[in-house]
């Protein structure tokens, strides 16, 4: 059965400089390729920076913009898929808007999937972004069904359960998790992986940025609720494997999804 080595890039890059962040991404993908990774995941809003205020709108670009082309070139040059966070320029009700997005680029440079954050956190995000409306976005990568989500989205159990029911094997969660919410990385994410029988890659920013203090602690949690790798608080690149054979065995042994009784949960919706 297939397996996929995943690299987690824990970095805030250089907020406000797309060129500098693309250079940092190039260097990280090269290191990931040397480590045998088939996928590298960046934090939320990595392409531009997170706490950049009005520059979010100025630096936003469409899903097929120049930044996407640059990431595709990096991915294809090293043969490593890349999931990267960025502000996406789009439209809703014939009005120009900006989404907080993540895009998955395949190892051949093909754009495989894009997701827009559905649950915006705090006044900062509500002032800058329009929420997405599609919960489950997936793509196939090396025989692994990959799902996309962003930061605060993973804190809503219904979101992750929807992915579990749709067959997601590996959930990618670029994030900008700040102090004092480190318990999300330390405790909540492994629980989400266990209760939904999937791998969860939670990839954070680090250090001070604007009014925020990002806490790192990026992790890849397995379906047994155990972290396969965990970064510290500073800049880091960590690597771990998604094992499809172990995932299948874990799903067979764990009855959570089989024992659900959806008829009892109607009040939730």
Backbone bond lengths (Angstrom), bond angles and torsions (degrees), N, CA, C in turn:
res aa  C-N    CA-C-N  psi(-1)  N-CA   C-N-CA  omega(-1)  CA-C   N-CA-C  phi
1 X - - - 1.463 - - 1.522 110.08 -
2 X 1.339 117.61 154.31 1.466 120.01 -174.42 1.518 112.81 -70.73
3 X 1.311 114.86 155.95 1.457 121.79 169.23 1.519 107.19 -136.71
4 X 1.311 115.76 160.04 1.457 121.02 -176.93 1.515 108.31 -140.25
5 X 1.322 116.28 122.89 1.461 120.60 175.23 1.528 108.95 -86.53
6 X 1.329 115.06 128.11 1.459 121.24 -173.36 1.523 109.75 -117.73
7 X 1.327 116.33 131.61 1.462 122.61 175.63 1.525 108.95 -104.43
8 X 1.328 116.43 133.18 1.451 122.70 178.69 1.528 108.18 -108.78
9 X 1.326 116.27 116.36 1.465 121.03 179.65 1.520 109.17 -93.50
10 X 1.324 116.27 104.94 1.465 121.09 177.56 1.525 108.21 -94.40
11 X 1.336 114.99 105.79 1.459 119.92 -175.59 1.515 109.15 -166.59
12 X 1.320 116.20 147.73 1.458 120.86 171.40 1.518 111.29 -99.90
13 X 1.340 116.44 0.84 1.451 119.54 178.47 1.521 111.41 56.55
14 X 1.330 114.80 -141.43 1.463 120.35 175.87 1.527 107.67 -122.35
15 X 1.329 117.78 99.76 1.467 120.60 -177.46 1.526 111.80 -54.79
16 X 1.330 115.38 129.99 1.451 121.76 178.40 1.508 114.95 94.66
17 X 1.347 118.65 -8.18 1.458 121.40 -177.62 1.525 110.27 -122.07
18 X 1.319 116.80 99.19 1.461 120.85 177.86 1.520 110.40 -62.96
19 X 1.332 117.42 -40.69 1.461 120.87 -178.74 1.525 111.29 -60.30
20 X 1.330 117.17 -45.09 1.467 120.68 179.93 1.520 110.67 -65.46
21 X 1.318 117.55 -37.55 1.464 119.89 -178.98 1.522 111.76 -72.34
22 X 1.319 117.37 -33.26 1.469 119.77 174.43 1.525 110.64 -67.03
23 X 1.322 116.89 -36.72 1.466 119.84 176.87 1.518 110.35 -64.86
24 X 1.350 117.01 -43.43 1.459 120.50 178.15 1.528 110.56 -64.21
25 X 1.316 116.52 -37.43 1.466 120.12 178.08 1.526 110.79 -64.80
26 X 1.315 116.68 -43.91 1.465 120.81 178.42 1.527 110.40 -56.12
27 X 1.329 116.30 -47.56 1.470 120.29 -179.72 1.520 111.49 -63.99
28 X 1.330 117.62 -38.63 1.461 121.33 -179.24 1.525 111.21 -69.58
29 X 1.326 117.25 -39.99 1.466 120.00 179.20 1.528 110.04 -66.23
30 X 1.314 117.00 -36.30 1.465 119.76 176.02 1.528 110.76 -61.28
31 X 1.318 116.70 -43.87 1.470 120.50 178.09 1.524 111.07 -65.81
32 X 1.322 116.41 -39.70 1.461 120.37 178.75 1.521 110.86 -63.27
33 X 1.332 116.58 -42.29 1.467 120.49 178.27 1.519 110.61 -61.69
34 X 1.326 117.13 -42.13 1.467 120.90 178.51 1.528 111.31 -61.85
35 X 1.343 116.94 -29.62 1.465 121.77 179.83 1.532 112.00 -86.20
36 X 1.330 116.90 1.12 1.455 120.49 177.53 1.520 114.49 85.36
37 X 1.336 117.58 14.12 1.467 120.56 -178.87 1.524 110.68 -75.00
38 X 1.330 115.27 145.76 1.452 121.19 174.45 1.509 112.80 -103.86
39 X 1.340 116.04 -7.01 1.469 121.83 -177.93 1.511 109.03 -149.56
40 X 1.325 116.41 135.85 1.463 122.16 171.16 1.525 108.29 -120.02
41 X 1.339 116.01 135.95 1.456 122.41 -179.87 1.523 108.88 -118.09
42 X 1.331 116.69 131.18 1.463 121.51 177.69 1.524 109.91 -99.37
43 X 1.326 117.89 170.78 1.464 121.19 173.27 1.533 112.29 -73.13
44 X 1.307 114.62 174.89 1.462 123.50 175.14 1.532 110.15 -59.47
45 X 1.319 115.73 135.70 1.470 122.90 174.76 1.532 112.85 57.05
46 X 1.324 117.24 33.07 1.462 119.68 -174.87 1.524 111.89 -64.72
47 X 1.328 117.43 -36.83 1.458 119.72 -172.98 1.522 112.36 -59.86
48 X 1.333 117.41 -35.18 1.471 120.52 -174.86 1.513 114.48 -116.04
49 X 1.336 117.51 -20.58 1.453 121.71 -166.37 1.509 109.26 100.23
50 X 1.330 116.44 155.78 1.467 122.05 -175.98 1.523 112.04 -95.37
51 X 1.328 117.77 -56.14 1.471 121.87 -172.97 1.522 110.28 -89.19
52 X 1.337 115.89 63.26 1.461 120.10 -176.80 1.527 111.65 -116.65
53 X 1.336 116.68 10.00 1.461 121.04 172.81 1.513 113.62 56.28
54 X 1.335 115.98 -129.79 1.459 121.61 -175.96 1.521 112.83 -63.16
55 X 1.327 117.61 -19.54 1.459 119.89 178.25 1.525 111.98 -66.53
56 X 1.323 117.03 -16.70 1.465 119.49 174.49 1.520 110.06 -55.17
57 X 1.319 116.72 -48.42 1.458 121.19 -179.29 1.529 111.58 -67.43
58 X 1.322 115.79 -39.81 1.469 119.71 -178.72 1.522 111.68 -65.17
59 X 1.339 117.05 -38.11 1.462 121.22 -175.27 1.524 113.31 -93.16
60 X 1.329 117.34 -5.86 1.462 120.00 179.61 1.528 109.95 -62.57
61 X 1.327 115.04 149.40 1.462 120.18 179.55 1.527 109.20 -147.03
62 X 1.327 117.52 159.53 1.463 119.45 177.84 1.525 111.11 -69.01
63 X 1.316 115.73 166.81 1.470 120.84 -176.72 1.515 112.53 -61.26
64 X 1.327 116.81 -23.33 1.469 120.28 178.78 1.523 111.37 -108.89
65 X 1.322 116.84 30.63 1.452 121.76 -177.07 1.523 113.94 -81.08
66 X 1.335 115.14 -170.77 1.462 120.71 -176.23 1.526 112.23 -63.64
67 X 1.335 116.79 -38.16 1.454 119.48 178.07 1.514 111.86 -62.65
68 X 1.332 116.29 -42.26 1.459 120.27 178.17 1.522 110.85 -62.00
69 X 1.335 116.75 -40.61 1.468 120.21 177.96 1.520 111.06 -63.10
70 X 1.339 116.70 -40.10 1.460 120.49 -179.61 1.523 111.28 -66.77
71 X 1.343 116.65 -42.08 1.463 120.04 177.78 1.532 110.07 -65.01
72 X 1.323 116.97 -40.04 1.463 120.58 178.93 1.525 110.84 -61.36
73 X 1.327 116.22 -38.83 1.469 119.23 179.04 1.523 110.73 -65.58
74 X 1.336 117.11 -41.32 1.462 121.24 177.83 1.530 110.23 -63.30
75 X 1.327 116.54 -47.40 1.463 120.84 -178.41 1.523 110.95 -59.11
76 X 1.319 117.06 -47.60 1.461 119.88 -176.91 1.522 112.39 -70.24
77 X 1.328 117.13 -32.21 1.473 119.99 179.50 1.522 111.64 -64.85
78 X 1.320 116.78 -37.17 1.467 120.24 -179.14 1.529 113.16 -99.99
79 X 1.331 117.95 -9.18 1.452 120.68 -177.83 1.515 112.94 68.61
80 X 1.342 116.64 34.19 1.460 122.83 -178.71 1.526 108.65 -125.68
81 X 1.332 117.57 127.51 1.466 121.05 174.95 1.524 109.49 -67.02
82 X 1.330 116.06 149.62 1.472 121.49 -178.43 1.531 109.15 -133.88
83 X 1.325 115.87 129.23 1.466 121.89 170.12 1.524 106.51 -110.02
84 X 1.319 117.04 119.14 1.466 119.62 -174.57 1.522 110.81 -130.65
85 X 1.334 115.59 145.67 1.449 122.28 178.33 1.520 111.38 -91.69
86 X 1.352 115.82 142.85 1.466 119.79 -178.52 1.534 109.41 -163.73
87 X 1.345 118.40 161.34 1.459 120.82 172.93 1.522 109.38 -84.96
88 X 1.327 116.38 122.51 1.458 121.39 -175.31 1.526 110.55 -100.05
89 X 1.316 115.99 124.94 1.455 120.99 174.52 1.527 108.76 -81.34
90 X 1.314 116.39 124.38 1.452 120.34 -177.94 1.512 111.62 -145.78
91 X 1.328 115.22 -160.49 1.456 120.74 -176.27 1.518 109.63 -143.63
92 X 1.310 116.54 142.45 1.457 122.61 172.54 1.527 108.14 -144.47
93 X 1.312 115.00 129.82 1.467 121.33 -178.66 1.529 110.67 52.59
94 X 1.340 114.10 41.63 1.461 122.34 177.32 1.527 113.22 63.91
95 X 1.342 116.01 19.71 1.458 121.54 176.19 1.525 109.70 -115.68
96 X 1.346 117.11 139.69 1.457 120.90 176.48 1.524 109.48 -70.85
97 X 1.328 117.05 130.92 1.457 122.18 -179.68 1.523 108.78 -138.79
98 X 1.335 115.80 170.37 1.464 122.11 176.46 1.525 108.34 -123.19
99 X 1.325 115.92 131.22 1.450 122.43 175.97 1.525 109.56 -107.36
100 X 1.319 116.42 150.27 1.461 122.89 170.49 1.522 105.73 -88.94
101 X 1.327 117.85 108.63 1.463 121.10 -165.90 1.520 113.29 -126.26
102 X 1.326 114.43 162.49 1.461 122.66 169.43 1.517 106.82 -131.88
103 X 1.312 115.54 139.79 1.460 120.87 179.53 1.528 109.30 -125.33
104 X 1.330 116.06 138.13 1.462 122.56 177.87 1.521 108.79 -105.23
105 X 1.325 114.47 119.88 1.460 122.64 178.03 1.521 108.37 -107.09
106 X 1.331 117.10 130.38 1.454 120.82 -179.16 1.513 113.03 -73.77
107 X 1.337 117.42 169.39 1.465 121.17 -177.99 1.527 113.93 -67.21
108 X 1.330 116.76 -12.10 1.457 120.45 175.01 1.522 112.23 -100.61
109 X 1.342 116.52 6.25 1.457 120.99 178.48 1.520 114.37 91.13
110 X 1.326 117.53 2.10 1.462 120.98 179.82 1.524 110.45 -77.06
111 X 1.338 117.11 137.62 1.459 120.79 173.95 1.530 108.55 -76.87
112 X 1.344 116.76 113.28 1.459 122.14 -173.30 1.526 113.44 -92.24
113 X 1.325 117.86 -37.89 1.464 120.35 -176.32 1.519 109.75 -165.78
114 X 1.322 115.10 153.02 1.455 121.22 174.99 1.518 110.08 -138.38
115 X 1.311 115.56 141.50 1.469 121.50 -177.63 1.520 109.42 -131.83
116 X 1.349 115.85 141.22 1.458 122.73 178.30 1.526 108.96 -112.01
117 X 1.314 117.12 126.83 1.465 122.79 -176.81 1.522 110.95 -52.59
118 X 1.335 116.04 127.02 1.464 120.52 -175.13 1.524 113.24 -93.54
119 X 1.330 117.61 -25.51 1.466 121.74 -178.49 1.532 108.40 -118.66
120 X 1.309 115.91 105.44 1.466 120.58 -178.80 1.528 109.90 -84.21
121 X 1.351 115.25 142.59 1.463 120.64 -175.06 1.519 110.85 -107.21
122 X 1.323 116.73 121.96 1.457 121.46 169.79 1.524 114.33 73.58
123 X 1.318 114.39 171.75 1.464 120.96 -177.94 1.524 111.82 -62.61
124 X 1.325 116.62 -36.46 1.465 120.34 -177.72 1.526 110.81 -56.42
125 X 1.325 116.96 -50.53 1.465 119.97 -177.99 1.522 112.14 -72.23
126 X 1.322 116.84 -39.20 1.461 119.04 179.90 1.525 111.61 -63.85
127 X 1.333 117.28 -29.65 1.455 120.38 178.89 1.529 112.40 -75.90
128 X 1.323 117.54 -26.40 1.463 121.29 -172.11 1.520 114.44 -103.61
129 X 1.329 117.43 -29.09 1.457 120.33 -168.83 1.527 112.72 -122.29
130 X 1.306 114.53 158.68 1.461 123.58 169.13 1.521 107.55 -104.71
131 X 1.327 119.86 132.70 1.462 120.30 -178.46 1.530 112.53 -70.53
132 X 1.318 115.45 146.42 1.456 120.40 173.17 1.511 111.21 -74.85
133 X 1.333 116.47 168.95 1.456 120.87 -175.71 1.524 113.10 -122.86
134 X 1.326 118.22 -2.53 1.470 121.03 -178.88 1.517 109.54 -109.41
135 X 1.331 116.10 119.40 1.464 120.28 -175.45 1.516 112.63 -78.76
136 X 1.315 117.54 -49.35 1.466 121.20 -174.15 1.523 110.20 -104.02
137 X 1.322 115.38 114.25 1.466 123.20 173.33 1.522 106.84 -124.54
138 X 1.330 116.94 128.46 1.460 121.40 -174.69 1.523 110.73 -135.58
139 X 1.338 114.49 161.78 1.462 122.25 171.59 1.523 108.00 -152.80
140 X 1.316 116.28 155.62 1.464 121.41 175.95 1.525 109.07 -92.65
141 X 1.321 115.76 134.13 1.458 120.98 179.04 1.522 108.57 -141.10
142 X 1.312 116.11 106.97 1.460 120.34 178.69 1.510 113.88 59.86
143 X 1.336 117.47 34.77 1.451 121.09 -179.29 1.511 114.71 82.93
144 X 1.334 116.96 1.39 1.466 123.13 177.64 1.525 108.57 -105.76
145 X 1.337 116.75 132.13 1.461 119.83 177.22 1.529 108.31 -86.38
146 X 1.321 115.26 112.72 1.463 122.62 -174.14 1.521 109.60 -101.63
147 X 1.342 116.50 131.57 1.458 122.18 175.00 1.516 110.35 -111.98
148 X 1.326 115.86 157.23 1.465 122.25 -177.25 1.521 111.30 -120.74
149 X 1.325 115.16 141.93 1.453 123.13 179.26 1.531 106.69 -157.63
150 X 1.330 118.31 166.39 1.463 120.39 179.59 1.523 110.41 -135.02
151 X 1.307 117.52 122.53 1.465 127.33 165.91 1.525 113.95 43.24
152 X 1.328 117.15 -107.35 1.462 123.76 -173.21 1.532 112.08 -55.53
153 X 1.329 116.67 -27.44 1.464 120.72 179.97 1.522 112.36 -55.31
154 X 1.342 117.48 -36.31 1.458 120.69 -174.79 1.526 111.79 -72.30
155 X 1.322 116.98 -15.17 1.463 120.52 -179.44 1.527 112.78 -81.10
156 X 1.324 116.82 -3.44 1.461 122.55 175.43 1.529 108.19 -102.57
157 X 1.333 118.43 109.69 1.466 120.10 -173.17 1.519 113.32 -59.84
158 X 1.336 117.08 -30.11 1.467 119.20 179.77 1.526 111.30 -62.38
159 X 1.320 116.46 -36.35 1.464 121.12 179.52 1.519 111.49 -59.57
160 X 1.323 115.93 -50.98 1.456 120.09 -176.18 1.529 110.44 -70.37
161 X 1.322 117.19 -37.05 1.461 119.73 177.89 1.525 110.92 -62.63
162 X 1.324 117.44 -36.44 1.464 120.37 176.65 1.526 110.32 -59.91
163 X 1.327 116.91 -39.20 1.465 120.23 176.22 1.519 111.04 -66.34
164 X 1.319 117.42 -41.65 1.459 120.63 179.11 1.524 110.62 -59.26
165 X 1.322 116.70 -44.51 1.462 120.90 -179.15 1.520 111.69 -68.92
166 X 1.327 117.36 -24.14 1.456 121.62 177.64 1.531 112.25 -88.39
167 X 1.335 116.68 -0.78 1.462 120.13 174.97 1.502 116.49 89.12
168 X 1.322 118.01 17.49 1.464 119.64 177.73 1.527 110.63 -62.36
169 X 1.329 116.41 130.48 1.469 122.44 177.04 1.523 112.10 -93.05
170 X 1.318 115.26 -39.32 1.469 122.60 -177.26 1.520 107.99 -132.71
171 X 1.329 116.14 118.87 1.455 121.74 179.48 1.526 109.00 -101.87
172 X 1.323 116.67 120.44 1.457 121.74 178.86 1.521 109.48 -94.86
173 X 1.341 116.37 128.17 1.457 121.13 -176.00 1.533 109.84 -131.19
174 X 1.345 117.86 80.71 1.461 119.07 169.73 1.524 108.57 -59.66
175 X 1.336 116.49 138.05 1.462 118.15 -172.76 1.524 111.78 -143.27
176 X 1.329 114.48 161.43 1.461 123.20 171.78 1.525 106.08 -130.17
177 X 1.334 114.58 66.55 1.464 121.19 -175.14 1.525 109.96 -82.80
178 X 1.323 115.19 127.98 1.460 119.50 -172.23 1.531 111.91 -115.48
179 X 1.307 115.69 162.55 1.459 122.86 172.15 1.529 108.34 -60.97
180 X 1.346 119.77 136.16 1.466 128.72 10.01 1.526 113.12 -108.84
181 X 1.315 117.82 41.26 1.463 120.71 -172.80 1.527 112.59 -104.07
182 X 1.329 117.48 32.92 1.463 120.35 -177.38 1.523 113.34 -63.89
183 X 1.344 117.47 -19.72 1.465 119.98 179.33 1.527 111.40 -60.57
184 X 1.342 117.38 -23.27 1.469 119.43 179.03 1.522 109.76 -63.77
185 X 1.332 116.55 -48.57 1.461 120.21 178.06 1.523 111.97 -68.18
186 X 1.329 116.23 -40.17 1.462 120.18 -173.63 1.520 113.02 -76.53
187 X 1.329 117.89 -37.10 1.467 121.11 -171.18 1.521 113.97 -121.40
188 X 1.338 117.36 -49.09 1.456 119.64 -172.28 1.523 112.19 -66.56
189 X 1.323 117.78 -44.57 1.461 120.40 -175.88 1.539 112.01 -62.08
190 X 1.341 119.78 -47.04 1.472 118.21 175.74 1.523 113.27 -59.85
191 X 1.324 117.67 -35.36 1.467 120.44 177.27 1.525 110.42 -65.98
192 X 1.340 117.53 -42.77 1.460 120.11 177.11 1.528 110.61 -58.14
193 X 1.317 116.86 -42.39 1.462 120.11 179.78 1.523 110.75 -62.84
194 X 1.330 117.17 -42.19 1.460 121.47 -177.86 1.524 112.16 -69.52
195 X 1.323 117.15 -49.03 1.465 119.80 -173.93 1.523 112.55 -70.87
196 X 1.342 116.62 -18.08 1.462 120.65 179.54 1.524 113.53 -112.02
197 X 1.341 115.93 0.41 1.463 121.27 175.91 1.529 111.93 52.81
198 X 1.321 113.74 65.73 1.453 121.57 177.33 1.528 108.68 -155.63
199 X 1.310 116.57 169.83 1.456 122.06 168.66 1.528 108.15 -90.91
200 X 1.334 116.55 142.42 1.456 121.71 177.41 1.527 109.00 -127.71
201 X 1.331 115.92 120.62 1.463 122.07 176.17 1.522 108.39 -102.22
202 X 1.313 115.87 111.31 1.465 123.64 -175.05 1.522 106.98 -112.15
203 X 1.343 117.26 112.47 1.465 121.37 -166.89 1.523 109.68 -123.05
204 X 1.331 115.67 116.48 1.459 121.28 -167.31 1.528 113.43 -110.03
205 X 1.333 113.88 161.45 1.448 122.50 168.03 1.529 108.72 -80.10
206 X 1.330 116.74 175.56 1.461 119.07 -176.89 1.520 110.96 -150.02
207 X 1.332 114.98 142.77 1.454 120.85 174.25 1.516 114.25 85.16
208 X 1.345 116.88 178.78 1.467 121.37 -178.11 1.515 111.79 -73.02
209 X 1.323 114.97 141.66 1.465 121.26 177.05 1.522 107.50 -155.64
210 X 1.324 116.28 111.41 1.452 119.60 -176.35 1.518 110.09 58.93
211 X 1.320 116.79 -129.50 1.462 121.97 -179.26 1.517 112.94 -85.23
212 X 1.343 117.75 0.46 1.458 121.41 -172.77 1.532 111.84 -109.26
213 X 1.341 114.45 156.04 1.471 122.31 173.35 1.522 106.77 -126.69
214 X 1.328 115.99 104.74 1.459 120.70 -177.79 1.523 110.70 -83.74
215 X 1.323 116.70 142.59 1.464 120.50 -164.63 1.537 114.43 -108.63
216 X 1.316 118.43 5.99 1.461 118.71 177.18 1.516 112.57 64.42
217 X 1.346 116.11 -132.83 1.464 123.54 177.56 1.525 112.97 64.10
218 X 1.326 117.36 28.98 1.462 121.13 177.10 1.520 110.11 -55.18
219 X 1.335 116.08 144.92 1.462 118.87 -175.97 1.520 111.33 -149.64
220 X 1.314 115.38 153.33 1.464 122.58 165.83 1.516 105.98 -114.32
221 X 1.345 116.35 110.88 1.462 122.35 -179.20 1.519 109.72 -100.44
222 X 1.344 116.42 142.35 1.450 121.69 -179.07 1.509 112.55 -96.52
223 X 1.331 117.28 173.81 1.464 121.43 -178.79 1.519 113.79 -68.21
224 X 1.322 116.83 -9.19 1.462 121.22 173.54 1.529 111.77 -90.89
225 X 1.325 117.35 3.94 1.454 121.39 179.67 1.511 114.58 79.28
226 X 1.315 117.03 11.28 1.466 121.83 -177.40 1.525 109.43 -106.79
227 X 1.326 116.65 134.31 1.457 121.83 178.14 1.521 109.73 -71.46
228 X 1.309 116.49 125.90 1.465 121.16 176.03 1.520 111.52 -79.15
229 X 1.325 115.39 -27.48 1.454 121.26 174.65 1.522 107.47 -158.12
230 X 1.322 115.46 154.66 1.466 119.37 176.43 1.527 108.64 -148.95
231 X 1.316 115.16 128.93 1.458 120.36 176.37 1.518 110.33 -78.65
232 X 1.321 115.85 167.48 1.457 121.02 175.07 1.519 110.97 -86.52
233 X 1.326 116.09 -144.69 1.466 120.49 -176.96 1.529 112.63 -97.68
234 X 1.340 117.66 -14.19 1.458 120.32 -176.16 1.517 112.79 -105.84
235 X 1.327 116.13 -169.60 1.462 121.81 177.85 1.532 109.03 -57.60
236 X 1.329 115.99 136.90 1.462 118.71 -175.68 1.518 109.88 -161.80
237 X 1.317 115.68 158.71 1.463 123.40 169.38 1.517 106.33 -136.17
238 X 1.338 116.45 112.75 1.455 120.99 -178.28 1.524 108.78 -118.45
239 X 1.324 115.30 154.14 1.464 121.53 -172.87 1.517 109.16 -133.53
240 X 1.336 116.20 139.66 1.460 121.61 175.70 1.524 108.87 -154.13
241 X 1.326 115.51 165.05 1.462 121.11 -174.70 1.523 112.88 -103.92
242 X 1.322 114.96 141.24 1.461 123.15 167.21 1.518 106.51 -98.45
243 X 1.330 116.50 116.28 1.463 123.15 -173.49 1.525 108.62 -106.95
244 X 1.331 117.08 107.53 1.466 120.92 -176.31 1.524 111.65 -66.69
245 X 1.323 117.67 -32.34 1.462 120.11 178.98 1.527 110.44 -67.35
246 X 1.331 117.17 -44.43 1.458 120.67 176.98 1.527 110.52 -63.02
247 X 1.335 116.80 -39.82 1.464 120.98 179.68 1.525 110.87 -61.88
248 X 1.327 117.23 -44.23 1.459 120.62 179.64 1.523 111.39 -62.50
249 X 1.335 116.47 -42.16 1.465 120.24 179.21 1.514 111.16 -66.28
250 X 1.339 116.71 -38.64 1.456 120.81 179.50 1.525 110.77 -65.16
251 X 1.326 116.03 -41.60 1.467 119.86 179.23 1.527 111.63 -65.68
252 X 1.316 115.61 -34.51 1.466 119.18 178.33 1.525 110.88 -68.11
253 X 1.327 116.38 -36.22 1.467 120.61 -176.53 1.518 113.33 -82.76
254 X 1.328 117.41 -27.15 1.458 121.47 -175.69 1.529 110.34 -97.59
255 X 1.322 118.71 123.93 1.476 120.68 -173.06 1.523 115.62 -92.17
256 X 1.311 119.56 5.20 1.465 120.67 -173.23 1.532 113.33 -48.64
257 X 1.322 116.11 -54.92 1.460 118.63 -174.76 1.527 111.60 -70.82
258 X 1.323 117.15 -35.18 1.469 120.10 178.88 1.527 111.34 -68.78
259 X 1.328 117.36 -33.29 1.459 121.27 -173.79 1.527 113.83 -89.36
260 X 1.303 116.96 2.56 1.472 119.47 177.51 1.535 110.51 -60.06
261 X 1.335 115.49 151.02 1.458 121.57 174.59 1.554 107.66 -128.89
262 X 1.319 116.42 79.71 1.459 120.47 -173.02 1.525 114.80 -56.33
263 X 1.322 116.94 -28.56 1.458 119.52 179.37 1.516 113.93 -61.50
264 X 1.333 116.10 -21.65 1.463 120.07 179.58 1.518 112.98 -85.79
265 X 1.337 116.43 -9.03 1.466 119.80 -170.83 1.529 112.54 -105.31
266 X 1.312 118.11 12.46 1.460 120.06 -174.85 1.526 112.40 -57.82
267 X 1.329 117.53 -31.88 1.460 120.56 -178.24 1.522 112.35 -65.65
268 X 1.336 117.65 -17.63 1.463 120.61 -179.85 1.518 111.83 -70.21
269 X 1.320 116.97 -23.41 1.454 119.69 -178.41 1.521 112.05 -120.57
